[in-house]
Each structure stands twice: as C-alpha cells, then as structure tokens.
Amino acid sequence: MSRAIFTALLLLLVVGAGPNASDDDARFANAAVYADDWLLPGATYANAHFSALTQIDRTTVAQLVPRWTFHSGARGGFEATPIVTGGVMYVTLPGDDVVALNAASGALIWRYHHTLRHKLCCGNANRGAAVAYGRVYIATADARLLALDSATGTVVWDDPLDDERPSRVEQTGDLARSDRLRDQPVIGQSGVFANMAPQVYRGKVIVGITGVGYALHVGTSGKPDQLERGVVGIAGDYGTRGYYAAFDAQTGKQIWRWHTVPDRGWEGTFRATTPDGVALPRDVGAERAAQKQFASAWKTGGGSAWTTAAIDAKLGLMYVGVGNPSPQFEDRSRPGDNLYSVALVALDIDTGKMRWAYQQVPHDLWGYDVASPPVLLDVRVSDHVVPAVMQAGKTGWLYINDRRTGELLRKSAPFVPQQNLFARPTAAGIVVAPGAFGGASWSPVAYDAATGLAYVAAAHLPMVYRSHEAGAGAAYSVAEPDDASPRWGTLSAIDTQTGELRWQQKTAQPLVGGVLATAGGLAFTGEGSGEFDAFDSASGKRLWSYTCGAGVNAPPVTYEVRATQFVAVAAGGNAQFAYPQGDAIFAFALPNE
C-alpha cells in the first residue's frame, strides 16, 4: 500500500472519530510510519526515542560526517529536542528563542525572539517545542505558553502559566547556607517557570509548570571548572503547587488542570517503606503529631511537572512524572507522604482526572524528582503480555508499571552505584548516591521494542546531605556534591523482560541529555566533554565519536530528507554540571557519493 493511500485511510478513520480531528492527528497517532520525520518530542506517543531508519547502521556509522552546523548565538543550557516535519527543523534555544531551519542544509528560515517578562528563577534552558496544526507551541522560562505560526514564527497567542505564584522566603543570608556555602552567591530560588517540550493530542496542548519544589541554588554554576555548589531547602510555607494542564490548540483556552498536590489527603498513609518495600527513615509518630500544625502544607506542596507526557490513545490515558515536595530536602514543615510528589501518574487525557499514581519515594528528602519522560512498552508477565509504562528514576532503578493500574511489575538492577540510599540528612553530613544531581535525571530513555532493550543515560554523582538547626525554631537542609567522591556517567542497556543490565558503558563525566536508538542497531548519546557517540545497541561497543566543542547534553534525533538520513543534536553544554557551553546544532550524515 502506498503512503498516500495509507495516509488517506488513516485520515478517514480519524475524521470519523470527531469534528476536531485533522491530518496532523492521524500522523501523530501513527508517527512510527513516518520515520523520515521526527514529529513528536519522543518520536511517537510512546516516548521511545526510537527510529526505524537504517541507512546509518553498524556498518556505515563510522563514515558519519557533519553535513551542516547552525550557530544560534544563544548560550546557556541547550537541552532541546528538535522537531522535524516536512523538511523543516524547529528548535528552541536557550532563552526561549525558536528557529525554523531547512532540515537538509541548516539554512535559517525564520527566528522568533522571546522577550522575558520577568527575571528568571531557574536558568534559561528549554527542552523543545511541539509542532501541530500549523503552529509551534513552546512553554517558556518566564512561565508562558506560546503559539507561533509555523510558517513565519509570528505569535498567534500568548498565555500566562504563572497564575499560582509561590510565596518566597525572606531569609537568603546565613540561614540559607551551610558554613561551606556561606561565601557563595545565591544563583536561583523558587519561582514558577516551564521548560518541558509540550505534548499535542487531538486539538490539545499539554504542558506543566516547574520551579515549585522550593530551594535555593547556591554556588558558581556556569564556570567551566566548577559544578553548582549546593541546594538549600528551608523549613516553612514557601512555594506553591505544580500542575499539568491541557489547552485548546487553536485558542489557548485552558481545558483542564490537574494539580500535582491534592488539597485533601496530601499526607497519605504515612508509609514506612517505598511501595516496593525499601525502608524509609521516618518518625511516623512525630509526623502524625505535627499534622495538625501543618494541616495547610499542601498549599505550598511543590511537585514540579518535568516530563513530556506519554499517551496511550486506546486507554485514553497520559503518563507524567512529578517532582519533589516543597521545601526540598527539609521535611519538618511537611509531615506525611506528600502526595503526589516523586510519583508516576496516569491521567485521563480528556478530563485530567487522575486514574492512578505510583509514588516512587514517599516523603522525599533527596530531590528524587520523577523527571525522565515515561515510555510505553509491552512486557511479558508469566504467560501474559501486559501493557506497561517504564520510567528511569533518579534512585538508580528503572521502574516498570502496569499502565492500566499502576501496579509495579518489575524493577531493574541498579544502573548507577547506590550508597546510603534513603539515609536521612545528618548534622555531620552523610554521603548519598545517587544524589539529587544523579541517577537518571530529565534525560529521555530510548527503547527498542524488537530487542526489549531500554537505553538509559545516567550520572554517578554522590552528594553530601546536611541538616541544620538555625535557632528560634528555624531549620534548613543542604545537599552538596561530594568533592571527595569520584563521579562518572553510565550508558546502560537494560533488558525490560528481566530487569538485568545487558551491557553498560562508563563515561568520564556524568551523562545528561538522553539517548536515541535506531533500527540500524545503534544507540546515540552525548557527553559533557563535547563527544557525540554512537554505540552498537546490542553489544555496547563504541563505533563512532565526534567532538562538537561544547557539551552534548540534549536528546539526539534522526530523520530523512531526499533519501539522506541525518542525525542531529544540540551542542551547547549544561551550566549545572559545568560543562563547556556553545551555541551549535550539528546534523550528521554519510558522505555524499
């Protein structure tokens, strides 16, 4: 069957389903068929970051050369996933500019310049756009959702996302710093912003807000040789609640909103263990006694929205992750399980109502946000094939849940070292691994359904957790990178049927940015040093590498234009990890014959 006929049949099916259906919806629902484009942030609604293209494979990848390079002039955290459709690449830049490029040549078609409406609280990184219905949708660091005309880059509509502003702590001096951090500047604090790539589905744009898990970021982030020095959480009623929301793609009008923290039942059942049975260092009696005093803690409960949703159209569910509770690290003003922070959640895509939640870490003290996008897959349990959803945790485990019920089906072997996991912060300080900067952070996982292997980029970066009493009932907790511990990255191939590691590559620096897998038997990822690597996805052997001159800390994509397969990635570094910064987008292909 020709592609034209196939597309026409799909369109007829979708049009029959409802008046708001479109050709774009048909293509998105069957994005795997359109492997020559990269239509959605995760390639398909499954978020698998996998492509069926095979021109570049194990035997040809060693010949890859840069086909074009685009220098944006914008520096900062360059974390965007490019979208490619109809021969045009759309990329968000640090500071929320957007460019449309010729996907074959890298030539600039148009550029939108974003003017910030207020001071940034949490950096200028943006993780990508959604492109649909003739528009480009972007969520910005100054908490806005924009729709741009995809042909010209002009603004169609511009809506605020920060109508639930957080309260702010007044004490940012000695109270907010340990002795080791006393002379370091405060470089970031609480505040509503957004940086996720929105998801689009049947006339909806789905996005969430971040920055609500209250903490102060302290140190010299951005200098080439210095990692961010610490994060401080201060007891008290600071912050607000996070949310995911769906907006009408044509008008920008909100359709529904789901708060990540409920206004009733936030305390949960005071679990003594994680749902998978690991003991937590909690004084449940003391928490219950404090419950009345802090009965309204849900109002500033945090729970940032980090993840681009995965969607199961058949079940009518979308799957998202929720960040840490507020205040971060410091729990004396938030007794209870702090639902639904640090949870994988299934929402009804039409109404936003929660179907289920799996809280990986109740009453989090370590900053274990569920930040890496969920991925849909099928797994065999006994003699049944079960529709599942997996998520790579900051804890160092890959969790696989039944996507109908949330039941945990299996948990992988650790993909990074674990030390004092779930140990409570102490006055003297305790080293914990993974820490808040470790495990699988926001980096997308790639998944090859043909082999059942998931590819996870992660960081081994132990952190020291300290608790402080500041007098007059004040308290705060600090997490700092442990300078005495070595740090590195891991790229792991995990068998989703057994949870075991099939292979693992160790890299010199912690990995952040994500993985691309292809039917050509390859797994691509970037390193903080500027290396962009291709590995044999079956064995883990490094087959190719190219030095980009700045940290490659963004998810790679692949696409095809006029019978040429390209692999593209942003190389702009990461300030939080002190990786060298740049402003380039690289597109690689096989040499012209």
Secondary structure, DSSP 8 states (H G I E B T S, - for coil): --HHHHHHHHHHHHHTT-TT--HHHHHHHTGGG-TTSB-STTSSTT---EE---SS-TTTGGG-EEEEEEE-S--S-EEEE-EEETTEEEEE-TTS-EEEEETTT--EEEEE----SS--SS-S-EEE-EEETTEEEEE-TTSEEEEEETTT--EEEEEES-SS--B--S--SGGG--GGGTTS-EEE----B--S--EEETTEEEEE-B--S--EEES-TTSTT----EEEEESSS-B-B-EEEEEETTT--EEEEEESS-SS-TTTT--SB-TTS-B----HHHHHHHTTTTTTGGGG-B--B----EEETTTTEEEEEB--BSSSS--TT--S--TTTTEEEEEETTT--EEEEEESSTT-SS-----S--EEEEEEETTEEEEEEEEE-TTS-EEEEETTT--EEEE---SS--BSTT---BSS-EEEBS-TT-BS-S---EEETTTTEEEEEEEE--EEEEEEEEETTEEEEEEEE-TTS--EEEEEEEETTT--EEEEEEESS---S-EEEETTTEEEEE-TTSEEEEEETTT--EEEEEE-SS---S--EEEEETTEEEEEEEE---TTTT-----EEEEEE----
